[in-house]
Amino acid sequence: MIRIGDFSKLSRVPVKTLRYYDEIGLLKPIHVDGLTGYRSYDCSQLPRLQRILSLKDMGFSLEEIGRLLVDGLSIGQMRSMLQDRREQIRSQVQVENERLERVAARLKQIEQEDGMSGYDVVIKKVEALKVASIRDRIRTYPEQGHLWRELEGYLAMHRVHPVGACLTVYHDEEYVESDVDAEVCEPIESQLAESRRIKVHTLPPVQAMACAVHHGPFNTLQGAYDSILKWIDGNGYRICGPGREVYLQTAGNSSQTDPNTVTEIQFPVEKTQ
């Protein structure tokens, strides 16, 4: 028998770790002195300990390792667990590679602009959203006030209250100078009868939405658009659907110059490779 201190030196595993493995039943000593409580091990236990260390190195939790070491675990079951772990690692590597690309893109942006951008772009998942909306052609992007008045008047007439930040969806496939295909939307939960102009439908969920928040007047949004589009291109994404402006905080009179306005610009994106 080998005392725990010597077994620790032989296996290069700390005594504290060996004691913990004993407590959770992962590696029990072959003998525990009834008087002193000293643990003793045997060289025949080294292969089991090495397997524990090997599986731990592959990222398995101690609970998972315990299941893998259970007597009677079939080769097929062990293969399945190892395959699952391989896919988890691949997924983690992909996430970290994408994070590395974003860090590199931010460094490149700082070098090009000789300073920090005023906008932080994030990728997030956006859930499906039930809305009441009006879609129409407007002369220019800012000239949508009449659509909002029409939509809000209809909701008020039917006693339907919005349940979140209103937004505009732009359906043109590219930037246009005029004749903009815009849809103004109010999130709702209540039932609402449609009219010839007012439609009720669900905006689809988006798995990857590139988002940037602009704090300032509507007439200064272009800087935010420039930053988010540059970020999308620099991080290996492309736009794959209509862009949105979500009005998190707006002026009561729909002023284009209110400095307290907060707008989130959103573009659905996908990787180019």
C-alpha positions in Angstrom: 0.0 0.0 0.0 1.1 3.5 -0.7 0.3 6.4 1.6 -1.5 9.3 0.1 1.5 11.6 0.2 3.6 9.2 -1.8 0.8 8.4 -4.2 0.4 12.1 -4.8 4.1 12.4 -5.7 3.9 9.3 -7.9 0.8 10.5 -9.8 1.7 14.2 -9.7 -1.8 14.9 -8.4 -2.2 17.1 -5.2 -3.3 15.5 -2.0 -6.2 17.9 -1.8 -7.4 16.7 -5.2 -7.1 13.0 -4.2 -9.1 13.6 -1.1 -11.8 15.3 -3.1 -11.9 12.5 -5.6 -12.4 10.2 -2.6 -15.3 12.3 -1.2 -17.2 12.2 -4.5 -16.5 8.6 -5.1 -14.4 9.0 -8.2 -11.3 7.4 -6.8 -11.6 5.6 -3.4 -8.4 4.6 -1.5 -8.0 0.9 -1.0 -7.7 1.4 2.8 -8.5 4.1 5.3 -7.0 3.8 8.8 -9.8 3.7 11.3 -7.7 5.6 13.9 -5.8 8.1 12.0 -8.0 8.5 8.9 -4.9 8.1 6.7 -5.7 7.1 3.1 -3.6 4.4 1.3 -3.6 3.6 -2.4 -2.1 1.0 -4.7 -0.2 1.2 -7.9 -3.0 -0.6 -9.7 -5.2 2.5 -9.2 -2.9 4.6 -11.4 -4.5 3.7 -14.7 -8.0 4.8 -13.4 -6.5 8.0 -12.1 -4.8 8.7 -15.4 -8.1 8.1 -17.2 -9.7 10.6 -14.9 -7.0 13.2 -15.7 -7.3 12.4 -19.4 -11.1 12.9 -19.5 -10.8 16.0 -17.4 -8.2 17.4 -19.9 -10.8 16.9 -22.7 -13.2 19.1 -20.8 -15.5 16.6 -19.2 -17.0 17.5 -15.8 -16.3 15.3 -12.9 -19.9 14.2 -12.9 -19.6 13.2 -16.6 -16.3 11.4 -15.8 -18.0 9.4 -13.1 -20.6 8.2 -15.6 -17.9 7.3 -18.1 -16.0 5.2 -15.6 -19.1 3.3 -14.4 -18.6 -0.5 -14.8 -20.8 -1.8 -17.6 -20.7 1.4 -19.7 -20.7 0.1 -23.2 -18.3 1.1 -25.9 -21.2 2.6 -27.9 -22.2 4.7 -24.9 -18.7 5.9 -24.4 -18.3 6.6 -28.1 -21.5 8.7 -28.0 -20.3 10.8 -25.1 -17.0 11.4 -26.7 -18.6 12.4 -30.0 -20.9 14.8 -28.1 -17.9 16.3 -26.3 -16.1 16.7 -29.7 -19.1 18.7 -31.1 -19.2 20.9 -27.9 -15.5 21.7 -28.3 -16.0 22.5 -32.0 -18.9 24.8 -31.2 -16.8 26.5 -28.5 -13.9 26.9 -30.9 -16.2 28.5 -33.5 -17.5 30.9 -30.9 -14.0 31.9 -29.8 -12.8 32.3 -33.4 -15.7 34.6 -34.1 -14.8 36.6 -30.9 -11.2 36.7 -32.1 -12.4 38.1 -35.5 -14.4 40.8 -33.7 -11.4 41.8 -31.6 -9.2 42.0 -34.7 -11.8 44.1 -36.5 -12.0 46.5 -33.6 -8.2 46.8 -33.5 -8.3 47.5 -37.2 -11.0 50.1 -36.8 -9.1 51.9 -34.0 -6.0 52.0 -36.2 -7.9 53.3 -39.2 -9.8 56.0 -37.3 -7.0 56.7 -34.8 -9.4 56.4 -31.9 -12.4 54.5 -30.5 -15.7 54.4 -32.4 -18.6 56.0 -30.6 -20.7 52.9 -31.4 -20.4 49.3 -30.0 -22.0 46.8 -32.4 -23.3 43.5 -30.9 -24.8 40.4 -32.4 -28.0 39.2 -30.7 -31.0 37.0 -31.2 -34.3 38.8 -31.8 -37.5 37.1 -31.0 -40.6 37.1 -33.2 -42.8 40.2 -32.6 -46.5 40.7 -33.2 -47.1 44.2 -34.7 -49.8 46.4 -36.1 -48.3 48.3 -39.1 -48.7 50.5 -42.1 -46.4 49.9 -45.1 -46.1 52.6 -47.7 -43.8 54.5 -50.0 -42.5 57.7 -48.4 -40.6 60.5 -50.2 -37.5 60.4 -47.8 -36.6 58.5 -44.7 -37.5 61.3 -42.2 -40.9 61.9 -43.8 -42.9 59.2 -42.1 -44.7 61.2 -39.4 -48.1 60.9 -41.3 -47.8 57.1 -41.2 -47.2 57.2 -37.4 -50.2 59.5 -36.8 -52.4 57.3 -38.9 -51.3 54.1 -37.1 -51.5 55.5 -33.6 -54.9 57.1 -34.3 -56.2 53.7 -35.4 -54.9 52.0 -32.3 -56.4 54.6 -30.1 -59.7 54.3 -31.8 -59.7 50.6 -31.1 -58.4 51.0 -27.5 -55.2 49.0 -28.3 -52.1 49.9 -26.4 -48.5 49.2 -27.7 -46.5 46.9 -25.5 -43.0 47.9 -26.5 -40.8 50.2 -28.5 -42.1 51.2 -31.9 -40.0 50.6 -34.9 -39.6 51.1 -38.7 -38.7 48.3 -41.0 -37.1 49.4 -44.3 -37.8 46.9 -47.1 -35.6 48.3 -49.9 -32.8 46.0 -50.8 -30.3 48.9 -50.8 -30.1 52.5 -49.8 -32.4 54.8 -51.8 -32.5 58.5 -52.0 -36.3 58.7 -52.4 -39.5 56.6 -52.7 -38.5 54.6 -49.6 -40.4 51.4 -48.9 -41.1 51.8 -45.1 -43.2 50.0 -42.7 -44.0 51.7 -39.3 -44.8 49.2 -36.6 -46.3 49.2 -33.1 -45.9 46.0 -31.0 -49.2 44.7 -29.7 -50.6 41.8 -27.8 -54.4 42.5 -28.1 -56.6 41.4 -30.9 -57.0 44.1 -33.6 -59.2 44.1 -36.7 -57.3 45.0 -39.9 -58.3 47.7 -42.3 -57.3 48.4 -45.9 -54.2 50.2 -44.5 -53.5 48.7 -41.1 -52.2 45.2 -41.0 -51.5 42.9 -38.1 -48.8 40.3 -38.5 -45.7 38.9 -36.8 -42.2 40.0 -37.7 -40.1 36.9 -38.0 -37.4 36.0 -35.4 -33.8 36.8 -36.4 -31.0 34.5 -35.2 -28.2 37.0 -35.7 -29.0 40.7 -35.6 -26.2 43.3 -35.7 -27.3 46.1 -33.5 -25.9 49.6 -32.6 -27.5 52.2 -30.3 -27.5 55.8 -31.3 -28.1 58.4 -28.5 -29.0 61.7 -30.3 -31.2 63.4 -32.8 -32.7 61.5 -35.8 -30.9 63.8 -38.1 -27.5 62.5 -36.9 -28.3 58.8 -37.4 -26.0 58.5 -40.4 -22.9 58.2 -38.2 -24.4 55.2 -36.5 -25.3 53.6 -39.9 -21.7 54.2 -41.2 -20.3 52.5 -38.1 -22.5 49.4 -38.1 -22.1 48.9 -41.9 -18.4 49.1 -41.5 -18.5 46.7 -38.6 -20.6 44.2 -40.6 -18.2 44.2 -43.5 -15.1 44.2 -41.3 -16.3 41.2 -39.3 -17.1 38.9 -42.3 -20.9 39.3 -42.2 -23.4 40.4 -44.9 -26.9 41.8 -44.5 -29.6 39.2 -45.2 -32.9 41.0 -44.6 -34.7 44.3 -44.0 -33.0 46.7 -41.6 -34.9 48.1 -38.6 -34.9 51.3 -36.5 -36.2 50.6 -33.0 -37.1 53.8 -31.2 -36.2 53.2 -27.6 -36.8 56.8 -26.5 -38.4 59.4 -28.7 -39.5 63.0 -28.5 -43.1 63.6 -27.8 -43.4 65.8 -30.8 -41.5 63.5 -33.1 -38.7 66.1 -33.4 -35.8 65.3 -35.7 -33.4 67.3 -33.5 -34.2 66.1 -30.0 -30.9 65.2 -28.4 -32.5 62.8 -25.9 -33.7 60.4 -28.6 -32.4 56.8 -28.4 -32.5 54.6 -31.5 -31.3 51.1 -32.0 -30.3 50.3 -35.6 -30.7 46.6 -36.5 -29.6 44.6 -39.5 -30.1 40.8 -39.8 -26.8 39.3 -40.9 -25.1 36.0 -41.8 -21.5 35.0 -42.2 -20.0 35.4 -45.6 -18.1 32.1 -45.4 
